[in-house]
Amino acid sequence: MASPFDEFYAPSATELLAFGFILLWIVLVLFQLMSIATGKLYLHKSTPAANNKELPGVSILKPLVGDEPNLIKNLQTFFELNYPKAKFEILVCVQDELDPAVTIVRQLMEAYPLVNSRLFTAAKTIGVNPKINNMNQGYKAAKYDLLWICDSNIKVHQGTLQELVSHMGPGVGMVHQIPFVTNCTDFAACVDKVYFGTQHAFVYLLAYCLGQLCANGMSSLYSKPLLDEIGGLEVFSCYIAEDYFISKAIFKRGMKVVLSSDPAIQNPSTYSLLRYQQRMVRWTRLRLTMEPFPAIFEPLTESVVIGLLTSWAVWVPVGIQCCTYLH
């Protein structure tokens, strides 16, 4: 067999394809290292204690739908935030008075009378996005310049709000949290946690390292005057992935989209493989719609796929056993 280094050697199409897969594998390894370094640099960093007098006011927007066992635990963590009571408000939004979440919300409002909280039960359809249809009633009533939008399945610790606010400096329009999952025991929950701790975290942190938008809307802090300037939440009611388009609009206006050092901890009441599959299908469809070109090549970044391709690629020119590069 002719040597690849022979002056007159011309590699075949198969060998060129193999070299391409090897190069892709090397690039992905470098990307993995960049993602890990970004996580070490940004995540789980302690926030210096701030003077209460200097802390800004924050409106917390909580869209809820239905009653689930962990809802009261998750929502209660927002009533127990370590933040001056006079400087934050909790705006809970449900579709109507018949929603079973209303009872839980009122229980918490009675249990924490010192916390400024309000319940909105008159959602109006303004677009195709049900979350924005629900939230818009609370958005219009928000009185502070900082707006924290957080999903119902998110559980926070007492210092989360101070940590988010610490990143909201001049020129910053949005502070987002990388999603993760609380400790769990059953198999479906472990699958969910593995996904958010591996593939999802890899892409999320790599995108942030490269200066690309990858902001998940499970828990994000916004500059409300900036959102008002853009047109408010109503502008994004025509999109299902409102979090992506909000961050894109903020970025286009020259404002920074900053990653928080605290992950957004999901604490849903139930896990199932079917629910996990449905979410993966839904997110894949959204990515194919919003960013079709990179989404098409996304399977090549999966560890099993690129491992198999690289094992074949190394075997073609060199003859090394394929099992060596499976990971």
C-alpha positions as CSV (number, residue, x, y, z in Angstrom):
1,M,0.0,0.0,0.0
2,A,1.3,3.4,-0.9
3,S,2.3,5.7,2.0
4,P,0.2,8.7,2.6
5,F,3.4,10.7,2.7
6,D,4.5,9.6,-0.7
7,E,5.0,12.5,-3.0
8,F,2.7,11.0,-5.7
9,Y,0.2,9.5,-3.3
10,A,-3.4,10.6,-3.9
11,P,-5.8,9.6,-1.1
12,S,-9.1,7.9,-2.0
13,A,-12.5,9.4,-1.3
14,T,-12.9,6.9,1.6
15,E,-9.6,8.0,3.2
16,L,-10.5,11.7,2.8
17,L,-13.8,11.0,4.6
18,A,-11.9,9.1,7.3
19,F,-9.5,12.0,7.8
20,G,-12.5,14.4,8.0
21,F,-14.0,12.3,10.8
22,I,-10.7,12.2,12.7
23,L,-10.4,16.0,12.4
24,L,-14.0,16.4,13.6
25,W,-13.2,14.2,16.6
26,I,-10.2,16.3,17.5
27,V,-12.3,19.5,17.2
28,L,-15.0,18.1,19.4
29,V,-12.4,17.0,22.1
30,L,-11.1,20.6,22.1
31,F,-14.7,21.9,22.4
32,Q,-15.3,19.6,25.3
33,L,-12.2,21.0,27.1
34,M,-13.4,24.5,26.4
35,S,-16.9,23.7,27.8
36,I,-15.4,22.1,30.9
37,A,-13.1,25.1,31.4
38,T,-16.1,27.5,31.0
39,G,-18.0,25.5,33.7
40,K,-15.1,25.6,36.1
41,L,-14.7,29.3,35.5
42,Y,-18.3,30.5,35.8
43,L,-20.3,27.9,37.8
44,H,-20.8,27.6,41.5
45,K,-18.9,30.7,42.5
46,S,-19.7,32.4,45.7
47,T,-21.3,35.9,45.5
48,P,-19.9,38.6,47.8
49,A,-22.5,39.8,50.3
50,A,-24.2,43.0,49.0
51,N,-25.4,46.0,51.0
52,N,-29.2,45.7,51.3
53,K,-29.5,49.4,50.6
54,E,-27.8,49.0,47.3
55,L,-29.8,46.0,46.0
56,P,-32.3,46.9,43.2
57,G,-36.0,46.0,43.2
58,V,-37.0,42.8,41.4
59,S,-40.3,41.6,40.1
60,I,-40.5,37.8,40.1
61,L,-42.9,36.5,37.4
62,K,-44.1,32.9,38.1
63,P,-46.3,31.3,35.4
64,L,-48.2,28.3,36.8
65,V,-50.5,25.7,35.4
66,G,-52.1,22.9,37.3
67,D,-51.3,21.3,40.7
68,E,-48.5,18.9,41.3
69,P,-47.0,17.6,44.5
70,N,-43.7,19.6,44.3
71,L,-45.3,22.8,43.3
72,I,-45.7,24.1,46.9
73,K,-42.1,23.2,47.8
74,N,-40.8,24.9,44.7
75,L,-42.9,28.0,45.1
76,Q,-42.1,28.3,48.8
77,T,-38.4,28.7,48.1
78,F,-39.2,32.0,46.4
79,F,-41.1,33.3,49.5
80,E,-38.0,32.4,51.6
81,L,-35.4,34.3,49.5
82,N,-32.7,36.1,51.4
83,Y,-33.5,39.5,49.9
84,P,-35.0,42.6,51.4
85,K,-38.7,42.1,51.6
86,A,-39.4,45.7,50.5
87,K,-37.3,45.2,47.3
88,F,-39.0,42.2,45.6
89,E,-42.5,41.1,44.6
90,I,-43.8,37.8,43.5
91,L,-46.3,37.9,40.7
92,V,-48.0,34.5,40.3
93,C,-49.9,34.0,37.0
94,V,-52.5,31.3,36.3
95,Q,-55.0,31.0,33.5
96,D,-58.1,31.4,35.6
97,E,-59.6,31.0,39.1
98,L,-60.4,27.3,38.4
99,D,-56.8,26.3,38.1
100,P,-55.9,24.0,41.1
101,A,-52.6,26.0,41.6
102,V,-54.7,28.9,42.9
103,T,-55.3,27.1,46.3
104,I,-51.6,26.5,46.8
105,V,-50.7,30.1,45.9
106,R,-53.2,31.5,48.4
107,Q,-51.9,29.2,51.1
108,L,-48.4,30.5,50.7
109,M,-49.6,34.1,50.5
110,E,-51.3,33.7,53.8
111,A,-48.2,31.9,55.3
112,Y,-45.9,34.7,54.2
113,P,-47.8,38.0,54.8
114,L,-44.6,40.1,54.8
115,V,-43.7,39.1,51.3
116,N,-45.2,41.3,48.6
117,S,-47.1,38.8,46.4
118,R,-50.0,39.0,44.0
119,L,-52.1,36.4,42.2
120,F,-53.3,37.0,38.6
121,T,-56.1,34.8,37.3
122,A,-57.3,36.5,34.1
123,A,-55.0,35.4,31.3
124,K,-55.8,36.5,27.8
125,T,-54.8,34.9,24.5
126,I,-52.5,37.3,22.6
127,G,-50.6,34.7,20.6
128,V,-49.7,31.1,20.1
129,N,-47.4,30.9,23.1
130,P,-49.4,29.8,26.2
131,K,-46.7,30.8,28.6
132,I,-46.6,34.4,27.4
133,N,-50.5,34.4,27.3
134,N,-50.3,33.5,31.0
135,M,-47.4,35.8,32.0
136,N,-48.5,38.9,30.3
137,Q,-51.0,39.8,33.0
138,G,-48.2,39.9,35.6
139,Y,-45.7,41.5,33.3
140,K,-48.0,44.6,32.9
141,A,-48.3,44.9,36.7
142,A,-44.6,44.6,37.5
143,K,-43.3,47.7,39.2
144,Y,-39.5,47.1,39.3
145,D,-36.9,47.6,36.6
146,L,-35.6,44.0,37.0
147,L,-37.8,41.1,36.0
148,W,-37.1,37.5,36.9
149,I,-39.1,35.0,34.9
150,C,-38.9,31.5,36.4
151,D,-40.8,28.3,35.6
152,S,-42.9,26.5,38.1
153,N,-40.6,23.4,38.4
154,I,-37.6,25.5,39.5
155,K,-36.4,25.3,43.1
156,V,-34.0,28.0,44.3
157,H,-31.8,28.5,47.4
158,Q,-32.0,31.6,49.5
159,G,-29.1,33.4,47.8
160,T,-30.2,32.8,44.2
161,L,-31.8,36.3,43.6
162,Q,-28.7,38.1,45.0
163,E,-26.5,36.0,42.8
164,L,-28.5,36.9,39.7
165,V,-28.7,40.6,40.5
166,S,-24.9,40.7,41.0
167,H,-24.4,40.0,37.3
168,M,-26.9,42.7,36.2
169,G,-24.5,45.6,35.6
170,P,-24.2,48.3,33.0
171,G,-24.7,47.1,29.5
172,V,-26.3,43.8,30.6
173,G,-29.8,43.0,29.4
174,M,-30.2,39.4,30.5
175,V,-28.8,37.0,33.1
176,H,-29.7,33.4,32.4
177,Q,-29.1,30.1,34.4
178,I,-28.0,26.8,32.9
179,P,-30.6,24.2,33.6
180,F,-29.8,21.2,35.8
181,V,-31.8,18.7,37.8
182,T,-32.1,18.1,41.6
183,N,-30.8,14.8,43.1
184,C,-33.0,11.9,42.2
185,T,-33.3,8.1,42.6
186,D,-35.5,6.6,39.9
187,F,-34.2,5.6,36.5
188,A,-36.1,8.2,34.4
189,A,-35.0,11.0,36.7
190,C,-31.3,9.9,36.3
191,V,-31.6,9.9,32.5
192,D,-32.9,13.5,32.7
193,K,-30.0,14.5,35.0
194,V,-27.4,12.8,32.9
195,Y,-28.7,14.6,29.8
196,F,-28.7,18.1,31.4
197,G,-25.3,17.4,33.0
198,T,-23.6,16.1,29.9
199,Q,-24.8,16.8,26.3
200,H,-27.0,19.8,27.2
201,A,-24.3,21.4,29.5
202,F,-21.6,20.8,26.9
203,V,-23.5,22.7,24.1
204,Y,-24.8,25.4,26.5
205,L,-21.4,26.2,28.0
206,L,-19.5,25.9,24.7
207,A,-22.0,28.4,23.1
208,Y,-21.4,30.8,25.9
209,C,-17.6,30.4,25.6
210,L,-17.8,31.2,21.9
211,G,-20.1,34.2,22.4
212,Q,-23.1,32.5,20.8
213,L,-26.6,32.7,22.1
214,C,-27.9,29.6,24.0
215,A,-30.1,31.0,26.7
216,N,-32.7,28.7,28.2
217,G,-35.8,30.5,29.6
218,M,-36.4,28.3,32.6
219,S,-34.9,31.0,34.8
220,S,-33.7,34.4,33.5
221,L,-33.4,37.9,34.9
222,Y,-34.2,40.7,32.5
223,S,-34.0,44.5,32.3
224,K,-37.7,45.4,32.1
225,P,-37.1,48.9,30.6
226,L,-35.2,47.1,27.8
227,L,-38.0,44.6,27.3
228,D,-40.5,47.5,27.2
229,E,-38.4,49.3,24.6
230,I,-38.4,46.1,22.5
231,G,-42.2,45.9,22.7
232,G,-42.8,43.8,25.9
233,L,-43.7,40.1,26.0
234,E,-46.5,40.5,23.5
235,V,-44.0,40.9,20.7
236,F,-42.8,37.3,21.3
237,S,-46.2,35.7,21.7
238,C,-46.0,34.5,18.1
239,Y,-43.1,32.2,19.0
240,I,-43.1,29.0,20.9
241,A,-39.4,29.4,21.8
242,E,-39.8,32.9,23.3
243,D,-36.6,32.6,25.4
244,Y,-34.4,32.3,22.3
245,F,-36.0,35.2,20.5
246,I,-36.0,37.5,23.6
247,S,-32.3,36.8,24.1
248,K,-31.7,37.4,20.3
249,A,-33.5,40.7,20.4
250,I,-31.5,41.8,23.5
251,F,-28.3,40.8,21.9
252,K,-29.1,42.6,18.7
253,R,-29.5,45.8,20.7
254,G,-25.9,45.6,21.8
255,M,-26.7,44.4,25.3
256,K,-24.9,41.6,27.0
257,V,-26.5,38.2,27.8
258,V,-24.6,36.9,30.9
259,L,-24.4,33.4,32.4
260,S,-25.2,33.1,36.1
261,S,-22.9,31.0,38.3
262,D,-25.9,29.3,39.8
263,P,-27.7,26.6,37.8
264,A,-31.5,26.5,37.5
265,I,-32.4,23.4,39.5
266,Q,-35.4,21.6,38.1
267,N,-37.5,19.8,40.7
268,P,-40.5,18.3,38.9
269,S,-42.9,16.0,40.7
270,T,-42.8,13.2,38.2
271,Y,-40.3,11.8,35.8
272,S,-40.9,9.4,32.9
273,L,-39.0,8.2,29.9
274,L,-41.9,9.2,27.7
275,R,-41.9,12.7,29.1
276,Y,-38.1,12.9,28.5
277,Q,-38.6,11.6,24.9
278,Q,-41.4,14.1,24.2
279,R,-39.2,17.0,25.4
280,M,-36.2,15.9,23.2
281,V,-38.5,15.7,20.2
282,R,-40.0,19.1,20.9
283,W,-36.7,20.8,21.4
284,T,-35.2,19.1,18.3
285,R,-38.1,20.4,16.2
286,L,-37.6,23.9,17.5
287,R,-33.9,23.8,16.7
288,L,-34.6,22.6,13.2
289,T,-37.0,25.4,12.7
290,M,-34.8,28.2,14.3
291,E,-31.3,27.1,13.3
292,P,-31.8,24.4,10.6
293,F,-28.1,24.2,9.3
294,P,-26.4,23.4,12.6
295,A,-29.3,21.3,13.8
296,I,-28.9,19.0,10.8
297,F,-25.3,18.2,11.8
298,E,-26.1,17.9,15.5
299,P,-26.1,14.0,15.5
300,L,-22.4,14.1,14.6
301,T,-21.6,15.7,18.0
302,E,-23.2,12.8,19.9
303,S,-20.6,10.8,21.7
304,V,-21.7,7.4,20.4
305,V,-22.1,8.5,16.8
306,I,-18.7,10.3,16.6
307,G,-17.1,7.5,18.5
308,L,-18.2,4.9,16.0
309,L,-17.3,7.1,13.0
310,T,-13.9,7.9,14.4
311,S,-13.2,4.3,15.2
312,W,-13.9,3.4,11.6
313,A,-11.9,6.4,10.4
314,V,-8.8,5.4,12.3
315,W,-9.1,1.8,11.1
316,V,-9.2,2.9,7.4
317,P,-5.7,4.4,6.9
318,V,-3.8,2.9,9.9
319,G,-5.6,-0.4,10.7
320,I,-6.0,0.3,14.4
321,Q,-8.8,-1.7,16.0
322,C,-12.0,0.3,16.2
323,C,-12.8,-0.5,19.8
324,T,-9.9,1.7,20.9
325,Y,-11.8,5.0,20.1
326,L,-15.3,4.1,21.3
327,H,-16.2,6.3,24.3
